Amino acid sequence: MKIARTINEVRAGVAGARASGKTVGFVPTMGAFHAGHLSLMRRAGEACGFVVVSLFVNPTQFNEQSDLAAYPRHEALDAKMAAAEGVDVLFAPEVREIYPEGDATTVEVRGLTDVLEGASRGAGHFRGVTTVVCKLFNIVQPDVAFFGQKDAQQALVVQRMARDLHVPARIEVCPTVREADGLAMSSRNVRLGADDRVRALALRAGLAAAEACVEAGERDPAAVERAGAAAMRARGVDPEYLAVVSAESLGPIRPLAGRVLVAVAARVGPVRLIDNVILDVSNS
Protein backbone atom coordinates (compact mmCIF):
# COMPACT_ATOMS: atom_id res chain seq x y z
CA MET A 1 0.00 0.00 0.00
CA LYS A 2 1.24 3.47 -0.91
CA ILE A 3 0.77 6.39 1.47
CA ALA A 4 0.24 9.47 -0.69
CA ARG A 5 0.62 13.01 0.63
CA THR A 6 -0.01 14.95 -2.54
CA ILE A 7 -2.73 15.18 -5.16
CA ASN A 8 -0.26 14.34 -7.91
CA GLU A 9 0.70 11.08 -6.18
CA VAL A 10 -2.94 10.00 -5.93
CA ARG A 11 -3.66 10.89 -9.53
CA ALA A 12 -0.61 8.98 -10.72
CA GLY A 13 -1.74 5.87 -8.85
CA VAL A 14 -5.28 6.12 -10.21
CA ALA A 15 -4.01 6.70 -13.75
CA GLY A 16 -1.88 3.55 -13.52
CA ALA A 17 -4.84 1.53 -12.27
CA ARG A 18 -7.08 2.75 -15.08
CA ALA A 19 -4.38 2.02 -17.65
CA SER A 20 -4.48 -1.59 -16.52
CA GLY A 21 -8.27 -1.70 -16.83
CA LYS A 22 -9.18 -1.48 -13.13
CA THR A 23 -12.18 0.32 -11.69
CA VAL A 24 -11.51 2.72 -8.82
CA GLY A 25 -13.27 2.60 -5.47
CA PHE A 26 -12.98 5.42 -2.96
CA VAL A 27 -13.63 5.57 0.80
CA PRO A 28 -13.39 9.08 2.29
CA THR A 29 -12.61 9.08 6.02
CA MET A 30 -11.27 11.21 8.85
CA GLY A 31 -9.23 8.32 10.22
CA ALA A 32 -9.31 6.66 13.66
CA PHE A 33 -10.43 3.52 11.86
CA HIS A 34 -12.86 1.04 13.38
CA ALA A 35 -14.79 -1.92 12.03
CA GLY A 36 -17.23 0.39 10.25
CA HIS A 37 -14.46 1.96 8.20
CA LEU A 38 -12.96 -1.44 7.49
CA SER A 39 -16.29 -2.75 6.23
CA LEU A 40 -16.39 0.10 3.69
CA MET A 41 -12.84 -0.71 2.56
CA ARG A 42 -13.76 -4.37 2.25
CA ARG A 43 -16.84 -3.54 0.19
CA ALA A 44 -14.76 -1.26 -2.04
CA GLY A 45 -12.29 -4.10 -2.59
CA GLU A 46 -15.12 -6.45 -3.53
CA ALA A 47 -16.61 -4.01 -6.01
CA CYS A 48 -13.49 -2.43 -7.51
CA GLY A 49 -10.01 -3.42 -8.62
CA PHE A 50 -8.22 -0.44 -7.07
CA VAL A 51 -9.10 1.18 -3.74
CA VAL A 52 -8.19 4.65 -2.51
CA VAL A 53 -8.91 5.66 1.09
CA SER A 54 -8.53 9.25 2.20
CA LEU A 55 -7.49 10.06 5.76
CA PHE A 56 -8.12 13.75 6.33
CA VAL A 57 -9.54 15.42 9.43
CA ASN A 58 -11.40 18.17 7.60
CA PRO A 59 -11.26 21.36 9.67
CA THR A 60 -14.03 23.14 7.80
CA GLN A 61 -16.80 20.78 8.92
CA PHE A 62 -16.22 21.20 12.65
CA ASN A 63 -18.42 23.80 14.32
CA GLU A 64 -16.56 23.42 17.62
CA GLN A 65 -12.79 23.89 17.73
CA SER A 66 -12.65 21.74 20.86
CA ASP A 67 -14.17 18.85 18.91
CA LEU A 68 -11.61 19.30 16.13
CA ALA A 69 -8.76 19.37 18.64
CA ALA A 70 -10.02 16.27 20.45
CA TYR A 71 -10.73 14.23 17.32
CA PRO A 72 -8.62 11.05 17.56
CA ARG A 73 -5.66 10.79 15.22
CA HIS A 74 -3.78 7.48 14.80
CA GLU A 75 -2.28 7.55 11.33
CA ALA A 76 0.32 4.82 11.84
CA LEU A 77 -2.26 2.37 13.18
CA ASP A 78 -4.78 3.42 10.52
CA ALA A 79 -2.21 2.73 7.81
CA LYS A 80 -1.60 -0.80 9.12
CA MET A 81 -5.34 -1.49 9.23
CA ALA A 82 -5.90 -0.17 5.71
CA ALA A 83 -3.00 -2.20 4.34
CA ALA A 84 -4.42 -5.32 5.96
CA GLU A 85 -7.68 -4.70 4.07
CA GLY A 86 -5.85 -4.56 0.75
CA VAL A 87 -6.16 -0.80 0.20
CA ASP A 88 -3.94 0.37 -2.65
CA VAL A 89 -3.49 4.05 -1.76
CA LEU A 90 -3.98 5.82 1.56
CA PHE A 91 -4.26 9.54 0.83
CA ALA A 92 -3.20 11.42 3.98
CA PRO A 93 -2.61 15.04 2.94
CA GLU A 94 -1.75 18.11 4.96
CA VAL A 95 -4.46 20.74 5.26
CA ARG A 96 -2.65 23.06 2.84
CA GLU A 97 -2.77 20.38 0.13
CA ILE A 98 -6.58 20.36 0.24
CA TYR A 99 -7.05 24.05 1.09
CA PRO A 100 -4.17 25.93 -0.56
CA GLU A 101 -3.50 29.54 0.34
CA GLY A 102 -6.19 31.77 -1.13
CA ASP A 103 -8.74 28.96 -1.41
CA ALA A 104 -12.06 30.76 -1.93
CA THR A 105 -14.55 28.23 -3.33
CA THR A 106 -17.18 26.28 -1.41
CA VAL A 107 -19.93 23.85 -2.38
CA GLU A 108 -23.33 24.02 -0.74
CA VAL A 109 -26.43 21.84 -1.03
CA ARG A 110 -29.56 23.72 -0.01
CA GLY A 111 -32.63 22.17 1.59
CA LEU A 112 -31.32 18.83 2.79
CA THR A 113 -28.74 20.63 4.94
CA ASP A 114 -31.19 22.88 6.78
CA VAL A 115 -32.52 20.26 9.20
CA LEU A 116 -31.23 17.71 11.73
CA GLU A 117 -27.42 17.99 11.76
CA GLY A 118 -27.55 21.20 9.75
CA ALA A 119 -29.89 22.84 12.25
CA SER A 120 -27.83 21.59 15.21
CA ARG A 121 -24.33 22.19 13.90
CA GLY A 122 -24.90 25.20 11.68
CA ALA A 123 -24.78 25.81 7.95
CA GLY A 124 -20.99 25.63 7.89
CA HIS A 125 -20.92 21.94 8.82
CA PHE A 126 -22.39 20.52 5.63
CA ARG A 127 -20.76 23.23 3.54
CA GLY A 128 -17.47 21.90 4.87
CA VAL A 129 -18.51 18.31 4.12
CA THR A 130 -19.68 18.92 0.57
CA THR A 131 -16.73 21.12 -0.26
CA VAL A 132 -14.13 18.60 0.88
CA VAL A 133 -15.95 15.64 -0.68
CA CYS A 134 -16.23 17.50 -3.98
CA LYS A 135 -12.49 18.24 -3.84
CA LEU A 136 -11.73 14.59 -3.05
CA PHE A 137 -13.97 13.36 -5.87
CA ASN A 138 -12.11 15.66 -8.27
CA ILE A 139 -8.76 14.38 -7.00
CA VAL A 140 -9.54 10.65 -7.04
CA GLN A 141 -12.21 10.56 -9.76
CA PRO A 142 -13.60 7.24 -8.50
CA ASP A 143 -16.04 4.95 -10.25
CA VAL A 144 -17.74 4.19 -6.93
CA ALA A 145 -17.55 6.01 -3.57
CA PHE A 146 -18.59 4.30 -0.36
CA PHE A 147 -20.30 5.93 2.63
CA GLY A 148 -21.81 4.56 5.85
CA GLN A 149 -25.50 4.63 6.72
CA LYS A 150 -24.72 5.88 10.24
CA ASP A 151 -24.26 9.32 8.71
CA ALA A 152 -27.57 9.07 6.86
CA GLN A 153 -28.05 12.78 6.24
CA GLN A 154 -24.47 13.16 5.04
CA ALA A 155 -24.97 10.32 2.57
CA LEU A 156 -28.14 11.95 1.20
CA VAL A 157 -26.40 15.31 0.89
CA VAL A 158 -23.44 13.78 -0.95
CA GLN A 159 -25.78 11.89 -3.29
CA ARG A 160 -27.63 15.12 -4.09
CA MET A 161 -24.37 17.00 -4.66
CA ALA A 162 -23.11 14.28 -6.98
CA ARG A 163 -26.35 14.31 -8.94
CA ASP A 164 -26.58 18.09 -9.21
CA LEU A 165 -22.92 18.57 -10.20
CA HIS A 166 -22.97 15.60 -12.63
CA VAL A 167 -20.27 13.74 -10.72
CA PRO A 168 -19.87 10.44 -12.62
CA ALA A 169 -19.12 8.37 -9.51
CA ARG A 170 -21.81 6.07 -8.16
CA ILE A 171 -22.48 6.59 -4.45
CA GLU A 172 -22.99 3.38 -2.49
CA VAL A 173 -24.33 3.61 1.06
CA CYS A 174 -23.36 0.65 3.25
CA PRO A 175 -25.07 -0.59 6.45
CA THR A 176 -24.17 0.79 9.88
CA VAL A 177 -21.74 -1.42 11.78
CA ARG A 178 -22.52 -1.80 15.49
CA GLU A 179 -20.85 -3.03 18.63
CA ALA A 180 -22.20 -6.26 20.10
CA ASP A 181 -24.52 -4.27 22.40
CA GLY A 182 -25.94 -2.19 19.55
CA LEU A 183 -23.95 1.04 19.85
CA ALA A 184 -23.15 2.41 16.40
CA MET A 185 -19.42 2.38 15.81
CA SER A 186 -17.85 5.83 15.76
CA SER A 187 -14.35 7.20 16.05
CA ARG A 188 -15.66 9.33 18.91
CA ASN A 189 -16.64 6.29 21.00
CA VAL A 190 -13.09 6.01 22.35
CA ARG A 191 -13.66 9.27 24.23
CA LEU A 192 -16.50 7.76 26.28
CA GLY A 193 -15.70 6.90 29.89
CA ALA A 194 -17.06 3.67 31.37
CA ASP A 195 -20.28 5.21 32.72
CA ASP A 196 -20.89 7.26 29.60
CA ARG A 197 -20.31 4.19 27.43
CA VAL A 198 -23.27 2.53 29.17
CA ARG A 199 -25.40 5.69 28.89
CA ALA A 200 -24.59 5.92 25.18
CA LEU A 201 -26.83 2.91 24.62
CA ALA A 202 -29.71 5.34 25.17
CA LEU A 203 -29.49 6.30 21.49
CA ARG A 204 -30.09 2.74 20.37
CA ALA A 205 -32.85 2.39 22.97
CA GLY A 206 -34.56 5.49 21.61
CA LEU A 207 -34.47 4.17 18.06
CA ALA A 208 -35.76 0.78 19.20
CA ALA A 209 -38.65 2.40 21.10
CA ALA A 210 -39.58 4.49 18.07
CA GLU A 211 -39.47 1.42 15.83
CA ALA A 212 -41.62 -0.57 18.28
CA CYS A 213 -44.13 2.27 18.37
CA VAL A 214 -44.44 2.20 14.58
CA GLU A 215 -44.69 -1.58 14.54
CA ALA A 216 -47.54 -1.31 17.06
CA GLY A 217 -49.47 0.77 14.51
CA GLU A 218 -48.67 4.37 15.43
CA ARG A 219 -48.54 6.64 12.38
CA ASP A 220 -48.29 10.05 14.07
CA PRO A 221 -44.63 11.10 13.89
CA ALA A 222 -44.92 13.29 17.00
CA ALA A 223 -46.10 10.30 19.05
CA VAL A 224 -43.27 8.16 17.72
CA GLU A 225 -40.76 10.89 18.57
CA ARG A 226 -42.13 11.18 22.10
CA ALA A 227 -41.81 7.42 22.62
CA GLY A 228 -38.20 7.43 21.45
CA ALA A 229 -37.24 10.45 23.53
CA ALA A 230 -38.87 8.98 26.64
CA ALA A 231 -36.85 5.78 26.25
CA MET A 232 -33.66 7.82 26.07
CA ARG A 233 -34.47 9.93 29.10
CA ALA A 234 -35.20 6.75 31.05
CA ARG A 235 -31.51 5.94 30.49
CA GLY A 236 -30.34 9.36 31.58
CA VAL A 237 -29.77 10.97 28.19
CA ASP A 238 -31.69 13.92 26.74
CA PRO A 239 -31.81 13.85 22.94
CA GLU A 240 -30.59 16.90 21.08
CA TYR A 241 -33.13 15.74 18.57
CA LEU A 242 -35.03 12.56 17.80
CA ALA A 243 -36.80 13.15 14.50
CA VAL A 244 -39.03 11.03 12.31
CA VAL A 245 -38.85 12.27 8.70
CA SER A 246 -38.94 11.17 5.09
CA ALA A 247 -35.89 9.04 4.29
CA GLU A 248 -35.67 10.71 0.85
CA SER A 249 -36.32 14.40 1.52
CA LEU A 250 -35.79 14.66 5.30
CA GLY A 251 -39.07 16.56 5.31
CA PRO A 252 -42.15 15.96 7.50
CA ILE A 253 -44.35 13.02 6.66
CA ARG A 254 -47.78 12.69 8.25
CA PRO A 255 -49.18 10.10 8.54
CA LEU A 256 -46.09 7.94 8.39
CA ALA A 257 -45.82 5.86 5.21
CA GLY A 258 -43.11 4.53 2.94
CA ARG A 259 -39.41 4.86 3.80
CA VAL A 260 -39.05 6.72 7.06
CA LEU A 261 -35.82 7.85 8.74
CA VAL A 262 -35.66 7.95 12.52
CA ALA A 263 -32.60 10.04 13.36
CA VAL A 264 -31.17 10.88 16.76
CA ALA A 265 -28.37 12.98 18.19
CA ALA A 266 -27.34 13.43 21.81
CA ARG A 267 -24.44 14.47 23.97
CA VAL A 268 -23.18 11.78 26.29
CA GLY A 269 -20.54 13.20 28.59
CA PRO A 270 -18.03 15.05 26.39
CA VAL A 271 -19.09 13.32 23.18
CA ARG A 272 -21.81 14.10 20.68
CA LEU A 273 -23.20 10.93 19.07
CA ILE A 274 -25.63 10.29 16.21
CA ASP A 275 -27.51 7.23 15.00
CA ASN A 276 -30.49 6.36 12.85
CA VAL A 277 -32.69 3.62 11.49
CA ILE A 278 -34.75 3.45 8.30
CA LEU A 279 -38.22 1.93 8.53
CA ASP A 280 -40.48 0.73 5.74
CA VAL A 281 -43.89 1.80 6.97
CA SER A 282 -47.05 0.37 5.51
CA ASN A 283 -50.24 2.42 5.16
CA SER A 284 -52.25 -0.13 7.13
FISE-713152 format. One record per residue (C-alpha): residue in one letter; x, y, z. Coordinates in Angstrom, 1 decimal, always signed. Last residue first. Example, Ala and Ser with C-alpha at 12.3 -4.5 7.8 and 13.67 -1.06 7.14 Angstrom:
BEGIN
+------+--------+--------+--------+
: code :     xx :     yy :     zz :
+------+--------+--------+--------+
:    s :  +13.7 :   -1.1 :   +7.1 :
:    a :  +12.3 :   -4.5 :   +7.8 :
+------+--------+--------+--------+
// end
This chain:
BEGIN
+------+--------+--------+--------+
: code :     xx :     yy :     zz :
+------+--------+--------+--------+
:    s :  -52.3 :   -0.1 :   +7.1 :
:    n :  -50.2 :   +2.4 :   +5.2 :
:    s :  -47.1 :   +0.4 :   +5.5 :
:    v :  -43.9 :   +1.8 :   +7.0 :
:    d :  -40.5 :   +0.7 :   +5.7 :
:    l :  -38.2 :   +1.9 :   +8.5 :
:    i :  -34.8 :   +3.4 :   +8.3 :
:    v :  -32.7 :   +3.6 :  +11.5 :
:    n :  -30.5 :   +6.4 :  +12.8 :
:    d :  -27.5 :   +7.2 :  +15.0 :
:    i :  -25.6 :  +10.3 :  +16.2 :
:    l :  -23.2 :  +10.9 :  +19.1 :
:    r :  -21.8 :  +14.1 :  +20.7 :
:    v :  -19.1 :  +13.3 :  +23.2 :
:    p :  -18.0 :  +15.1 :  +26.4 :
:    g :  -20.5 :  +13.2 :  +28.6 :
:    v :  -23.2 :  +11.8 :  +26.3 :
:    r :  -24.4 :  +14.5 :  +24.0 :
:    a :  -27.3 :  +13.4 :  +21.8 :
:    a :  -28.4 :  +13.0 :  +18.2 :
:    v :  -31.2 :  +10.9 :  +16.8 :
:    a :  -32.6 :  +10.0 :  +13.4 :
:    v :  -35.7 :   +8.0 :  +12.5 :
:    l :  -35.8 :   +7.9 :   +8.7 :
:    v :  -39.1 :   +6.7 :   +7.1 :
:    r :  -39.4 :   +4.9 :   +3.8 :
:    g :  -43.1 :   +4.5 :   +2.9 :
:    a :  -45.8 :   +5.9 :   +5.2 :
:    l :  -46.1 :   +7.9 :   +8.4 :
:    p :  -49.2 :  +10.1 :   +8.5 :
:    r :  -47.8 :  +12.7 :   +8.3 :
:    i :  -44.4 :  +13.0 :   +6.7 :
:    p :  -42.1 :  +16.0 :   +7.5 :
:    g :  -39.1 :  +16.6 :   +5.3 :
:    l :  -35.8 :  +14.7 :   +5.3 :
:    s :  -36.3 :  +14.4 :   +1.5 :
:    e :  -35.7 :  +10.7 :   +0.8 :
:    a :  -35.9 :   +9.0 :   +4.3 :
:    s :  -38.9 :  +11.2 :   +5.1 :
:    v :  -38.9 :  +12.3 :   +8.7 :
:    v :  -39.0 :  +11.0 :  +12.3 :
:    a :  -36.8 :  +13.2 :  +14.5 :
:    l :  -35.0 :  +12.6 :  +17.8 :
:    y :  -33.1 :  +15.7 :  +18.6 :
:    e :  -30.6 :  +16.9 :  +21.1 :
:    p :  -31.8 :  +13.9 :  +22.9 :
:    d :  -31.7 :  +13.9 :  +26.7 :
:    v :  -29.8 :  +11.0 :  +28.2 :
:    g :  -30.3 :   +9.4 :  +31.6 :
:    r :  -31.5 :   +5.9 :  +30.5 :
:    a :  -35.2 :   +6.8 :  +31.1 :
:    r :  -34.5 :   +9.9 :  +29.1 :
:    m :  -33.7 :   +7.8 :  +26.1 :
:    a :  -36.9 :   +5.8 :  +26.2 :
:    a :  -38.9 :   +9.0 :  +26.6 :
:    a :  -37.2 :  +10.4 :  +23.5 :
:    g :  -38.2 :   +7.4 :  +21.5 :
:    a :  -41.8 :   +7.4 :  +22.6 :
:    r :  -42.1 :  +11.2 :  +22.1 :
:    e :  -40.8 :  +10.9 :  +18.6 :
:    v :  -43.3 :   +8.2 :  +17.7 :
:    a :  -46.1 :  +10.3 :  +19.0 :
:    a :  -44.9 :  +13.3 :  +17.0 :
:    p :  -44.6 :  +11.1 :  +13.9 :
:    d :  -48.3 :  +10.0 :  +14.1 :
:    r :  -48.5 :   +6.6 :  +12.4 :
:    e :  -48.7 :   +4.4 :  +15.4 :
:    g :  -49.5 :   +0.8 :  +14.5 :
:    a :  -47.5 :   -1.3 :  +17.1 :
:    e :  -44.7 :   -1.6 :  +14.5 :
:    v :  -44.4 :   +2.2 :  +14.6 :
:    c :  -44.1 :   +2.3 :  +18.4 :
:    a :  -41.6 :   -0.6 :  +18.3 :
:    e :  -39.5 :   +1.4 :  +15.8 :
:    a :  -39.6 :   +4.5 :  +18.1 :
:    a :  -38.6 :   +2.4 :  +21.1 :
:    a :  -35.8 :   +0.8 :  +19.2 :
:    l :  -34.5 :   +4.2 :  +18.1 :
:    g :  -34.6 :   +5.5 :  +21.6 :
:    a :  -32.9 :   +2.4 :  +23.0 :
:    r :  -30.1 :   +2.7 :  +20.4 :
:    l :  -29.5 :   +6.3 :  +21.5 :
:    a :  -29.7 :   +5.3 :  +25.2 :
:    l :  -26.8 :   +2.9 :  +24.6 :
:    a :  -24.6 :   +5.9 :  +25.2 :
:    r :  -25.4 :   +5.7 :  +28.9 :
:    v :  -23.3 :   +2.5 :  +29.2 :
:    r :  -20.3 :   +4.2 :  +27.4 :
:    d :  -20.9 :   +7.3 :  +29.6 :
:    d :  -20.3 :   +5.2 :  +32.7 :
:    a :  -17.1 :   +3.7 :  +31.4 :
:    g :  -15.7 :   +6.9 :  +29.9 :
:    l :  -16.5 :   +7.8 :  +26.3 :
:    r :  -13.7 :   +9.3 :  +24.2 :
:    v :  -13.1 :   +6.0 :  +22.3 :
:    n :  -16.6 :   +6.3 :  +21.0 :
:    r :  -15.7 :   +9.3 :  +18.9 :
:    s :  -14.3 :   +7.2 :  +16.1 :
:    s :  -17.9 :   +5.8 :  +15.8 :
:    m :  -19.4 :   +2.4 :  +15.8 :
:    a :  -23.2 :   +2.4 :  +16.4 :
:    l :  -23.9 :   +1.0 :  +19.8 :
:    g :  -25.9 :   -2.2 :  +19.6 :
:    d :  -24.5 :   -4.3 :  +22.4 :
:    a :  -22.2 :   -6.3 :  +20.1 :
:    e :  -20.9 :   -3.0 :  +18.6 :
:    r :  -22.5 :   -1.8 :  +15.5 :
:    v :  -21.7 :   -1.4 :  +11.8 :
:    t :  -24.2 :   +0.8 :   +9.9 :
:    p :  -25.1 :   -0.6 :   +6.5 :
:    c :  -23.4 :   +0.6 :   +3.3 :
:    v :  -24.3 :   +3.6 :   +1.1 :
:    e :  -23.0 :   +3.4 :   -2.5 :
:    i :  -22.5 :   +6.6 :   -4.4 :
:    r :  -21.8 :   +6.1 :   -8.2 :
:    a :  -19.1 :   +8.4 :   -9.5 :
:    p :  -19.9 :  +10.4 :  -12.6 :
:    v :  -20.3 :  +13.7 :  -10.7 :
:    h :  -23.0 :  +15.6 :  -12.6 :
:    l :  -22.9 :  +18.6 :  -10.2 :
:    d :  -26.6 :  +18.1 :   -9.2 :
:    r :  -26.3 :  +14.3 :   -8.9 :
:    a :  -23.1 :  +14.3 :   -7.0 :
:    m :  -24.4 :  +17.0 :   -4.7 :
:    r :  -27.6 :  +15.1 :   -4.1 :
:    q :  -25.8 :  +11.9 :   -3.3 :
:    v :  -23.4 :  +13.8 :   -1.0 :
:    v :  -26.4 :  +15.3 :   +0.9 :
:    l :  -28.1 :  +11.9 :   +1.2 :
:    a :  -25.0 :  +10.3 :   +2.6 :
:    q :  -24.5 :  +13.2 :   +5.0 :
:    q :  -28.0 :  +12.8 :   +6.2 :
:    a :  -27.6 :   +9.1 :   +6.9 :
:    d :  -24.3 :   +9.3 :   +8.7 :
:    k :  -24.7 :   +5.9 :  +10.2 :
:    q :  -25.5 :   +4.6 :   +6.7 :
:    g :  -21.8 :   +4.6 :   +5.8 :
:    f :  -20.3 :   +5.9 :   +2.6 :
:    f :  -18.6 :   +4.3 :   -0.4 :
:    a :  -17.6 :   +6.0 :   -3.6 :
:    v :  -17.7 :   +4.2 :   -6.9 :
:    d :  -16.0 :   +5.0 :  -10.3 :
:    p :  -13.6 :   +7.2 :   -8.5 :
:    q :  -12.2 :  +10.6 :   -9.8 :
:    v :   -9.5 :  +10.7 :   -7.0 :
:    i :   -8.8 :  +14.4 :   -7.0 :
:    n :  -12.1 :  +15.7 :   -8.3 :
:    f :  -14.0 :  +13.4 :   -5.9 :
:    l :  -11.7 :  +14.6 :   -3.1 :
:    k :  -12.5 :  +18.2 :   -3.8 :
:    c :  -16.2 :  +17.5 :   -4.0 :
:    v :  -16.0 :  +15.6 :   -0.7 :
:    v :  -14.1 :  +18.6 :   +0.9 :
:    t :  -16.7 :  +21.1 :   -0.3 :
:    t :  -19.7 :  +18.9 :   +0.6 :
:    v :  -18.5 :  +18.3 :   +4.1 :
:    g :  -17.5 :  +21.9 :   +4.9 :
:    r :  -20.8 :  +23.2 :   +3.5 :
:    f :  -22.4 :  +20.5 :   +5.6 :
:    h :  -20.9 :  +21.9 :   +8.8 :
:    g :  -21.0 :  +25.6 :   +7.9 :
:    a :  -24.8 :  +25.8 :   +7.9 :
:    g :  -24.9 :  +25.2 :  +11.7 :
:    r :  -24.3 :  +22.2 :  +13.9 :
:    s :  -27.8 :  +21.6 :  +15.2 :
:    a :  -29.9 :  +22.8 :  +12.3 :
:    g :  -27.5 :  +21.2 :   +9.8 :
:    e :  -27.4 :  +18.0 :  +11.8 :
:    l :  -31.2 :  +17.7 :  +11.7 :
:    v :  -32.5 :  +20.3 :   +9.2 :
:    d :  -31.2 :  +22.9 :   +6.8 :
:    t :  -28.7 :  +20.6 :   +4.9 :
:    l :  -31.3 :  +18.8 :   +2.8 :
:    g :  -32.6 :  +22.2 :   +1.6 :
:    r :  -29.6 :  +23.7 :   +0.0 :
:    v :  -26.4 :  +21.8 :   -1.0 :
:    e :  -23.3 :  +24.0 :   -0.7 :
:    v :  -19.9 :  +23.8 :   -2.4 :
:    t :  -17.2 :  +26.3 :   -1.4 :
:    t :  -14.6 :  +28.2 :   -3.3 :
:    a :  -12.1 :  +30.8 :   -1.9 :
:    d :   -8.7 :  +29.0 :   -1.4 :
:    g :   -6.2 :  +31.8 :   -1.1 :
:    e :   -3.5 :  +29.5 :   +0.3 :
:    p :   -4.2 :  +25.9 :   -0.6 :
:    y :   -7.0 :  +24.0 :   +1.1 :
:    i :   -6.6 :  +20.4 :   +0.2 :
:    e :   -2.8 :  +20.4 :   +0.1 :
:    r :   -2.7 :  +23.1 :   +2.8 :
:    v :   -4.5 :  +20.7 :   +5.3 :
:    e :   -1.8 :  +18.1 :   +5.0 :
:    p :   -2.6 :  +15.0 :   +2.9 :
:    a :   -3.2 :  +11.4 :   +4.0 :
:    f :   -4.3 :   +9.5 :   +0.8 :
:    l :   -4.0 :   +5.8 :   +1.6 :
:    v :   -3.5 :   +4.1 :   -1.8 :
:    d :   -3.9 :   +0.4 :   -2.7 :
:    v :   -6.2 :   -0.8 :   +0.2 :
:    g :   -5.9 :   -4.6 :   +0.7 :
:    e :   -7.7 :   -4.7 :   +4.1 :
:    a :   -4.4 :   -5.3 :   +6.0 :
:    a :   -3.0 :   -2.2 :   +4.3 :
:    a :   -5.9 :   -0.2 :   +5.7 :
:    m :   -5.3 :   -1.5 :   +9.2 :
:    k :   -1.6 :   -0.8 :   +9.1 :
:    a :   -2.2 :   +2.7 :   +7.8 :
:    d :   -4.8 :   +3.4 :  +10.5 :
:    l :   -2.3 :   +2.4 :  +13.2 :
:    a :   +0.3 :   +4.8 :  +11.8 :
:    e :   -2.3 :   +7.5 :  +11.3 :
:    h :   -3.8 :   +7.5 :  +14.8 :
:    r :   -5.7 :  +10.8 :  +15.2 :
:    p :   -8.6 :  +11.0 :  +17.6 :
:    y :  -10.7 :  +14.2 :  +17.3 :
:    a :  -10.0 :  +16.3 :  +20.5 :
:    a :   -8.8 :  +19.4 :  +18.6 :
:    l :  -11.6 :  +19.3 :  +16.1 :
:    d :  -14.2 :  +18.8 :  +18.9 :
:    s :  -12.7 :  +21.7 :  +20.9 :
:    q :  -12.8 :  +23.9 :  +17.7 :
:    e :  -16.6 :  +23.4 :  +17.6 :
:    n :  -18.4 :  +23.8 :  +14.3 :
:    f :  -16.2 :  +21.2 :  +12.7 :
:    q :  -16.8 :  +20.8 :   +8.9 :
:    t :  -14.0 :  +23.1 :   +7.8 :
:    p :  -11.3 :  +21.4 :   +9.7 :
:    n :  -11.4 :  +18.2 :   +7.6 :
:    v :   -9.5 :  +15.4 :   +9.4 :
:    f :   -8.1 :  +13.8 :   +6.3 :
:    l :   -7.5 :  +10.1 :   +5.8 :
:    s :   -8.5 :   +9.3 :   +2.2 :
:    v :   -8.9 :   +5.7 :   +1.1 :
:    v :   -8.2 :   +4.6 :   -2.5 :
:    v :   -9.1 :   +1.2 :   -3.7 :
:    f :   -8.2 :   -0.4 :   -7.1 :
:    g :  -10.0 :   -3.4 :   -8.6 :
:    c :  -13.5 :   -2.4 :   -7.5 :
:    a :  -16.6 :   -4.0 :   -6.0 :
:    e :  -15.1 :   -6.5 :   -3.5 :
:    g :  -12.3 :   -4.1 :   -2.6 :
:    a :  -14.8 :   -1.3 :   -2.0 :
:    r :  -16.8 :   -3.5 :   +0.2 :
:    r :  -13.8 :   -4.4 :   +2.3 :
:    m :  -12.8 :   -0.7 :   +2.6 :
:    l :  -16.4 :   +0.1 :   +3.7 :
:    s :  -16.3 :   -2.8 :   +6.2 :
:    l :  -13.0 :   -1.4 :   +7.5 :
:    h :  -14.5 :   +2.0 :   +8.2 :
:    g :  -17.2 :   +0.4 :  +10.3 :
:    a :  -14.8 :   -1.9 :  +12.0 :
:    h :  -12.9 :   +1.0 :  +13.4 :
:    f :  -10.4 :   +3.5 :  +11.9 :
:    a :   -9.3 :   +6.7 :  +13.7 :
:    g :   -9.2 :   +8.3 :  +10.2 :
:    m :  -11.3 :  +11.2 :   +8.8 :
:    t :  -12.6 :   +9.1 :   +6.0 :
:    p :  -13.4 :   +9.1 :   +2.3 :
:    v :  -13.6 :   +5.6 :   +0.8 :
:    f :  -13.0 :   +5.4 :   -3.0 :
:    g :  -13.3 :   +2.6 :   -5.5 :
:    v :  -11.5 :   +2.7 :   -8.8 :
:    t :  -12.2 :   +0.3 :  -11.7 :
:    k :   -9.2 :   -1.5 :  -13.1 :
:    g :   -8.3 :   -1.7 :  -16.8 :
:    s :   -4.5 :   -1.6 :  -16.5 :
:    a :   -4.4 :   +2.0 :  -17.7 :
:    r :   -7.1 :   +2.8 :  -15.1 :
:    a :   -4.8 :   +1.5 :  -12.3 :
:    g :   -1.9 :   +3.6 :  -13.5 :
:    a :   -4.0 :   +6.7 :  -13.7 :
:    v :   -5.3 :   +6.1 :  -10.2 :
:    g :   -1.7 :   +5.9 :   -8.8 :
:    a :   -0.6 :   +9.0 :  -10.7 :
:    r :   -3.7 :  +10.9 :   -9.5 :
:    v :   -2.9 :  +10.0 :   -5.9 :
:    e :   +0.7 :  +11.1 :   -6.2 :
:    n :   -0.3 :  +14.3 :   -7.9 :
:    i :   -2.7 :  +15.2 :   -5.2 :
:    t :   +0.0 :  +15.0 :   -2.5 :
:    r :   +0.6 :  +13.0 :   +0.6 :
:    a :   +0.2 :   +9.5 :   -0.7 :
:    i :   +0.8 :   +6.4 :   +1.5 :
:    k :   +1.2 :   +3.5 :   -0.9 :
:    m :   +0.0 :   +0.0 :   +0.0 :
+------+--------+--------+--------+
// end
